[in-house]
Amino acid sequence: WIIMASKIQKVVSLAKQTFYRNSINCSTDIHGSDAFATLCSAVSQIVCQDVNLDLEKLENQRKEKGSKASISFIEIYENSDISVGIFVVFSGHVIPLHDHPGMHGILKILTGSAKVQSYSLLGQEEEKRVSNALIGDSKSKPNDVMNYIKSFHNRSLKQNDVLITRRHRPKIVDSSSSLCVLTPSESNIHEISADNGTVTFLDILSPPYDDFSNRTCHYYSVTTPIFITTLNSVSFPVEDVALMQRIPTPTDFRCISSDYEGSPVH
């Protein structure tokens, strides 16, 4: 007998191949590879039946526990190179603005629709130009804003407590939408909102979050500065500049875990 691998097993196997030893190499050119394209094609075909996702059961479990959880996470597979899981964002809740340090990611909506607001990190030269322009506008800024900007200007970039980023247009995505993809720089910081009912999505990250490898998840608040002078020599509109301040995990963000009940993966 020939046993066909399940669709989710195929995705996990392709992810392992695509991101093999990425936890060590931390490659930045994965997204241009044939392997990545093949993985995305497989991920785009996944539907909730392929992971035996029972949304009603998950909602009932949350109610039975009297939980005020914002999200539930279902782990499917994880090794040192990849993590594959399902996020359930309950209606009216949000996964707050957070980053993925040095990581690649693929997000596929399974049920519902989500609002995704993403931000990209700037290259070093663009970052310097924006920072200098902000400082140049110092006389037109309130003191509290300028202190915030100067705190970035004077910090080591490695500390990353304050970031200058590029804001992308928010997207409403559902199961028919293209995959949401992030890289170590592009769309690396995002917020996911379930404004119109509970939303579920398949999530692949490489390498996984790891507190021991400086891949801790950080949360941010965002401010949009107002420029008086023209911002030259950058590749995007000045109104898309967003300043970010690292903050503690929001107190109203609560996560619970649920069991994976789909076909076995390895």
C-alpha positions as CSV (number, residue, x, y, z in Angstrom):
1,W,0.0,0.0,0.0
2,I,1.2,3.5,-0.8
3,I,0.2,6.0,1.9
4,M,-0.1,9.6,0.7
5,A,1.3,12.2,3.0
6,S,-1.3,14.6,4.3
7,K,-1.3,18.2,3.0
8,I,-0.1,19.5,6.4
9,Q,2.7,16.9,6.5
10,K,3.7,18.1,3.0
11,V,3.8,21.7,4.2
12,V,5.9,20.7,7.3
13,S,8.3,18.7,5.2
14,L,8.7,21.5,2.7
15,A,9.3,24.0,5.5
16,K,12.0,21.8,7.0
17,Q,13.7,21.5,3.6
18,T,13.4,25.2,2.8
19,F,14.7,26.5,6.1
20,Y,17.2,23.7,6.9
21,R,19.8,24.9,9.3
22,N,18.4,28.5,9.1
23,S,18.7,28.8,12.9
24,I,22.4,28.7,12.3
25,N,22.8,30.3,8.9
26,C,20.1,32.9,9.2
27,S,19.9,33.3,5.4
28,T,18.4,36.4,4.0
29,D,18.0,35.2,0.4
30,I,15.5,32.4,1.1
31,H,12.6,34.2,-0.4
32,G,14.0,34.1,-3.9
33,S,14.5,30.4,-3.9
34,D,12.5,27.8,-5.8
35,A,12.1,25.9,-2.5
36,F,10.4,28.9,-0.9
37,A,8.0,29.3,-3.9
38,T,7.1,25.6,-3.7
39,L,6.5,25.9,0.1
40,C,4.2,28.9,-0.5
41,S,2.3,27.1,-3.1
42,A,1.6,24.2,-0.7
43,V,0.7,26.5,2.2
44,S,-1.8,28.4,0.0
45,Q,-3.7,25.2,-0.5
46,I,-4.2,24.5,3.2
47,V,-7.8,24.8,4.5
48,C,-9.2,24.3,8.0
49,Q,-10.2,20.7,7.2
50,D,-6.6,19.8,6.5
51,V,-5.7,20.5,10.2
52,N,-9.1,19.3,11.6
53,L,-9.8,22.8,13.0
54,D,-13.1,22.9,15.0
55,L,-13.7,26.6,15.7
56,E,-16.9,26.0,17.6
57,K,-15.1,23.6,19.9
58,L,-12.3,26.1,20.5
59,E,-14.8,28.9,21.3
60,N,-16.6,26.6,23.7
61,Q,-13.4,25.6,25.5
62,R,-12.6,29.2,26.0
63,K,-16.1,29.9,27.5
64,E,-15.9,26.9,29.7
65,K,-12.7,28.0,31.2
66,G,-14.1,31.5,31.8
67,S,-11.0,32.7,29.9
68,K,-10.5,36.3,28.8
69,A,-7.8,35.1,26.4
70,S,-7.2,37.2,23.3
71,I,-5.8,34.3,21.3
72,S,-5.3,30.5,21.4
73,F,-2.2,28.9,20.0
74,I,-2.2,25.4,18.6
75,E,1.3,23.9,18.1
76,I,1.6,21.6,15.1
77,Y,5.4,21.1,14.8
78,E,8.6,22.7,16.0
79,N,12.3,22.0,15.7
80,S,15.4,24.3,15.9
81,D,14.7,25.6,12.3
82,I,11.0,26.1,12.1
83,S,7.8,26.4,14.0
84,V,4.4,25.6,12.5
85,G,1.2,26.4,14.3
86,I,-2.3,27.8,14.2
87,F,-3.4,31.1,15.9
88,V,-7.0,31.7,16.8
89,V,-7.7,35.4,17.4
90,F,-11.0,35.7,19.1
91,S,-13.6,38.2,17.9
92,G,-12.8,41.8,18.9
93,H,-9.2,41.0,20.0
94,V,-5.8,41.7,18.5
95,I,-2.3,40.3,18.5
96,P,-0.5,43.5,19.5
97,L,2.3,45.1,17.4
98,H,5.3,42.8,17.7
99,D,8.4,41.8,15.9
100,H,10.2,38.7,14.6
101,P,13.9,39.2,15.2
102,G,15.9,37.8,12.3
103,M,13.0,35.6,11.2
104,H,11.1,34.7,8.1
105,G,7.4,34.1,8.3
106,I,4.4,32.9,6.3
107,L,0.8,33.5,7.3
108,K,-2.2,31.8,5.7
109,I,-5.8,32.7,6.8
110,L,-7.9,29.6,7.4
111,T,-11.2,31.1,8.6
112,G,-12.6,34.6,9.1
113,S,-10.9,37.9,8.0
114,A,-8.1,39.8,9.7
115,K,-6.8,43.3,9.5
116,V,-3.0,43.2,9.2
117,Q,-0.9,46.3,9.7
118,S,2.7,45.8,8.9
119,Y,5.9,47.8,9.2
120,S,9.4,47.3,7.6
121,L,12.8,48.0,9.1
122,L,14.9,50.5,7.2
123,G,18.4,49.9,5.9
124,Q,21.1,51.7,7.8
125,E,21.6,54.5,5.3
126,E,17.8,55.3,5.1
127,E,17.6,55.1,8.8
128,K,20.3,57.7,9.2
129,R,18.6,60.0,6.6
130,V,15.3,59.8,8.4
131,S,16.8,60.3,11.8
132,N,18.8,63.4,10.7
133,A,15.7,64.9,9.1
134,L,13.8,64.4,12.3
135,I,16.5,66.1,14.3
136,G,16.6,68.9,11.7
137,D,13.0,69.6,12.4
138,S,13.6,69.8,16.1
139,K,12.4,73.5,16.5
140,S,9.0,72.6,15.2
141,K,8.4,69.6,17.6
142,P,7.0,69.6,21.1
143,N,9.6,68.7,23.7
144,D,8.2,65.3,24.5
145,V,8.3,64.3,20.9
146,M,11.8,65.6,20.4
147,N,13.1,63.9,23.5
148,Y,11.7,60.7,22.0
149,I,13.4,61.3,18.7
150,K,16.7,62.2,20.3
151,S,16.6,59.1,22.4
152,F,16.7,57.1,19.1
153,H,19.3,59.3,17.6
154,N,21.6,58.8,20.6
155,R,21.1,55.1,21.1
156,S,23.1,52.3,19.8
157,L,21.0,50.7,16.9
158,K,21.8,47.3,18.4
159,Q,19.8,48.1,21.4
160,N,16.6,48.5,19.3
161,D,14.5,50.0,22.1
162,V,13.5,52.7,19.6
163,L,13.0,52.0,15.9
164,I,12.4,54.1,12.8
165,T,10.2,52.0,10.4
166,R,8.2,52.2,7.2
167,R,4.4,51.8,7.6
168,H,2.6,49.8,4.9
169,R,-1.0,50.2,4.0
170,P,-3.3,48.0,6.2
171,K,-4.6,44.9,4.5
172,I,-7.8,43.0,5.1
173,V,-7.1,39.3,4.4
174,D,-9.2,36.1,4.4
175,S,-8.8,32.6,3.1
176,S,-8.9,33.7,-0.5
177,S,-6.1,36.3,-0.1
178,S,-2.5,36.0,-1.0
179,L,-0.2,34.8,1.8
180,C,1.2,37.3,4.2
181,V,5.0,37.0,4.1
182,L,7.6,38.6,6.3
183,T,11.4,38.7,6.2
184,P,14.1,39.8,8.7
185,S,13.4,43.3,7.4
186,E,10.3,43.5,5.2
187,S,6.9,43.6,7.1
188,N,8.8,42.2,10.1
189,I,6.7,44.1,12.7
190,H,2.9,43.7,12.5
191,E,-0.4,43.8,14.3
192,I,-3.2,41.4,13.6
193,S,-6.8,42.3,14.4
194,A,-10.0,40.2,14.4
195,D,-12.5,43.1,14.0
196,N,-15.2,41.2,12.3
197,G,-15.4,37.9,14.1
198,T,-12.9,35.2,15.2
199,V,-10.1,34.6,12.7
200,T,-7.7,31.6,12.5
201,F,-4.5,31.3,10.5
202,L,-1.6,28.9,9.8
203,D,1.7,30.4,10.9
204,I,5.2,29.3,9.9
205,L,8.3,31.0,11.3
206,S,12.0,30.4,10.8
207,P,13.9,30.3,13.0
208,P,11.4,30.0,15.9
209,Y,11.3,32.5,18.7
210,D,14.0,31.5,21.2
211,D,14.9,33.6,24.3
212,F,18.3,32.0,24.4
213,S,19.2,33.0,20.9
214,N,18.1,36.7,21.0
215,R,14.9,35.9,19.2
216,T,12.6,37.1,21.9
217,C,9.2,38.6,20.8
218,H,9.1,42.3,21.6
219,Y,6.1,44.6,21.6
220,Y,5.9,48.2,20.5
221,S,3.9,51.4,20.5
222,V,3.9,53.5,17.4
223,T,4.1,57.3,16.7
224,T,3.8,59.0,13.4
225,P,6.1,62.1,13.3
226,I,5.2,65.2,11.4
227,F,7.8,66.5,9.1
228,I,8.2,70.2,8.2
229,T,11.1,69.8,5.9
230,T,11.2,67.6,2.9
231,L,12.6,64.1,3.4
232,N,15.0,63.4,0.5
233,S,16.8,60.3,-0.6
234,V,14.4,57.7,0.8
235,S,12.3,55.2,-1.3
236,F,8.9,55.9,0.3
237,P,6.6,58.8,1.2
238,V,7.4,60.8,4.2
239,E,4.0,60.1,5.7
240,D,4.8,56.4,6.0
241,V,7.6,57.0,8.6
242,A,6.7,55.5,11.9
243,L,8.6,55.7,15.2
244,M,8.4,52.7,17.5
245,Q,9.1,52.4,21.2
246,R,9.6,49.0,22.7
247,I,7.1,48.4,25.5
248,P,6.3,45.6,28.0
249,T,3.8,42.9,26.9
250,P,0.4,44.6,27.0
251,T,-1.4,43.6,30.1
252,D,-4.7,42.9,28.3
253,F,-3.1,40.5,25.9
254,R,-3.6,36.9,27.1
255,C,-2.8,33.7,25.2
256,I,-3.9,30.1,25.9
257,S,-2.9,26.9,24.2
258,S,-5.1,24.3,22.6
259,D,-4.3,20.8,21.4
260,Y,-3.6,20.0,17.8
261,E,-6.2,17.4,16.6
262,G,-5.2,17.1,13.0
263,S,-3.3,14.3,11.3
264,P,0.1,13.5,12.8
265,V,3.2,15.3,11.5
266,H,6.9,14.6,11.9
